[in-house]
């Protein structure tokens, strides 16, 4: 599994209500996306930065989606290019499900 942490600066600060509206508008694009296990939307406390944390089944699945087209769409929507850091994710602890998941 792969975790990608995406961050970008916003052209103007957003409050939580406006960020929620924007994030909810984009969320359906990520439902049933091949290889995506989970996505978290992020907003900094000062509202000047946003991003997401993506959990992918594999690096290939993440790279297939987070290509140049996706990067350009993020920049168009939010005003700055995304910075992406990727991490292998060999183990996940899910407290709600009471499960520990290991990568295949």
N, C-alpha and C positions, 0 to 999 in steps of 0.2 A: 504494500500500500504506500501511497505517497500523500503527504500533507503539503499543500501550497499555501503560503501566507502572502496575500496580495494587499498592497497599500498604495494609496495615492493621495495627493494634496487636493483639496477642494478650492475652487476659485473664491468662494466666500463661505463663511461658517454656516453649517446647517444645525438646526435644532433637532431634537429627537423625533418630533412629529413629522417634520419634512423629510428627514432621512428615512423614517419608517414608510412614508408614502412612496418615496422613490424606490426603496428596496423591495417593497411589496409589488410594485409595478414590474420589476425585473425578475422576481422570483419564479414565475411560471416558465421562463426560458430555461431554468435549471431543473425543473421537475422531469423525471424520467430521462435525464441526460445519460447516455451510455457511459458507464464507468464511474459516475459520480455517486459516492456513498452519502455524503452530507456536505452542506455549505452553511457557514455562519456569516452573517453580515456584521461589519464592525463600524463603529463611529467613535472617534476620540472624544474625550470629555469636553474639549474646547470646540468641537464641531469642525475643526479645520482639516481633519484627515479622516479617510474612510477606507474600507477595504473588505476583504473576506478571507475566511479560512476554508479551504476546500480539502476534503478527504476523498482521494481517488483510489480506485481498485489497483491502479498501476501508473507508472510514469507515462507509459504510452497513452493511456486514457486521458490523463491531464494535458499532455502535449497536443493531443488531437483537438482538444477544445480551445486551449489557451494559445492559439496561434496568432498570427499578425492581424487577422480580421477581428478577433475578440479584443486584442489589445487596442486597436483603433476605435472600436465601439466604446470601450471603457473611457478612453481619452475624450471622445466626443461627448459622452454623457456627463462626465465629471470634471473635465477641464485640464487633466494632466495625465501623463502616461503612468501605467501601473508599474510598481516595483514588485518583483516576485522572488520569494525565497522558497526553495523546495527542500523537503526533508523526507528521507525514508521513514516509514512508520511501521516498525515491526510488531508492536503490541499496542492495543487500545484497551483502556479500562472504561467500561460503561456502567456507572453507578446506578443509573435508572433501571437498566435491564439486569443488573447484577451479573454482568458478564465480562470476561477477559477474552479479547479476540487477538489471535496471532495472524500475521500475514501468511499467505500461502507459500 
